[in-house]
């Protein structure tokens, strides 16, 4: 496979503190820490200590840097995407 096209872009989603906490709990090394004996309750408490001030006014727009990449088989002579 070889890279045929790539483009970076930003995505913004409005999230409540609870929604962001659920995202953090599943998208970082929290799962590994829980597997290594950190309780989920302690992980959520740590989240509250770190992020609660950011959500004190309610839901916020959270930005994510993203990238879309397309690959094709090496040797494929199909025209590149414009």
Secondary structure, DSSP 8 states (H G I E B T S, - for coil): -EEEEEEEEEEEEEE-HHHHHHHHHHHSTHHHHHHTT--HHHHHHHHHHHHGGGGTTS-EEEEEEEEEEEEE-TT-------
